[in-house]
Every structure is written in C-alpha cells, then in structure tokens.
Amino acid sequence: MKQAVRAAVLPVIISLVFLLPVSGQESSVEEGARQPASFTAGQAGSDPVKPAATPVPARDYTKEINELRVRINELSGAVNVLREEARALAEKNMELAGVSNKADRLETRLLELEQKNEADKKRLDSHTVEFREMRDTVKDRVDRMRSWDDILGVLKKEITNNELETARLKKEINDLKRIGGGESVFDAVASWPYIGITALIISIAAFIAAVAR
C-alpha cells in the first residue's frame, strides 16, 4: 500500500514542478497583454514604435487541474485506507497483547498446578508407604493372634485328654484299692486335691517339649 501511494504521489509532484514555471510565464504574458493603452503610449514617447506582438493564447489547464483533483482524491482515499489499516493493526496489536498476557497467566497457573500435583504425588507415595507398613504390622499381629489361638486350642485339647486320662487312672486306682485294700501310693495319688492343676502343668510341659523338638 505504501508503494502504491508513493507511485501515485510522484507523478503529481513532477507535474507540479513542470507546471509552475509555465504558469508564471503565461501569467506575465497575460499581464502584458492586459496593460492599458496609455501605458503603451507612454513607452512610445521614449522608444521607437514597434509592431505589437501577437498575444499568446492562454493555456487551458482545466484538464490538468481535473486530473490533479482526481489524483488528490485518490491520494486522500489511499491515506484514509492507510489510517484504517493502521487503526485495525493497532487494535490487532492490542488484542495480541491481551492474548499474550492471558497466555502468560495460563502458563503461570499451569506451572502452579504442576507443582501442586507433584507435591500431592509425593504425599500420596508417603501415605502409600505408611499404609503398607501398617498393613504388614496388622497382618503380623493377626497371624500371631491366630498362632496363639491355635496354641490355646491345642492346650485345651491336651488338658481335656489329660483330664480324661486322670479320671481313668483314678478309676483304676479305686479298683485296685478294692481288690488289694490298705494304704498305698495309689491312695496318696487318688487323694491328691490338686489333680486338675497338676494335669494342666503336665500338659503345658508336654506341649513345650513338643514345640522345642
């Protein structure tokens, strides 16, 4: 667009340069032709009479003036177009500046979110490790409780068997007493008041010995 304006302005300037001298000459000729007769007669007293010069017809500049007006109008239109383009370009630059600022804000927000996500990920990893440790601890405790339950079950079963065995032995001792009569070691065993506790102690000792093996 700037090159088009320069191409349009340059011929106008050249035309004005060539037209101005011609216009001055024509105006001087016209002024000489329009001088009154008295002025000519006054000059005749001092100088010999010369034949009157043939008046040069005035050049018609109507066409050139109209062309200049057309070119000036074209230049004005081109200038207006340039002004509109400059205004649109300024508005576009303002829009681009706003978009750039918005992009900068979004980039800053994205960076903050990435940092927050990284921190949340670290906390999640830490909580995951703590959860696994707690789970393993609880599992170990549950396994131990199950082991103690198994131990107690075995002890209860052993105590029951020992009680049955003790009852059987007491019955055999009583039978032997009826057969043989008199005091003996069997009487002392049969009359022992803590026979149940003794059976429990024997059962625990037997269980510990079995586990030690």
Buried (B, 14 or more C-beta within 10 A) or exposed (E): EEEEBEEBBEEBEEBEEEBEEEEEEBEEBEEEEEEEEEEEEEEEEEEEEEEEEEEEEEEEBEEEEEBBEEBEEBBEEBEEEBEEEEEEEEEEEEEEEEEEEEEEEEEEEEEEEEEEEEEEEEEEEEEEEEEEEEEEEEEEEEEEEEEEEEEEEBBEEBBEEBBEEBEEBBEEBEEBBEEEEEEEEBBEBBEEEEBEEBBBEBBEEEBEEEEEE
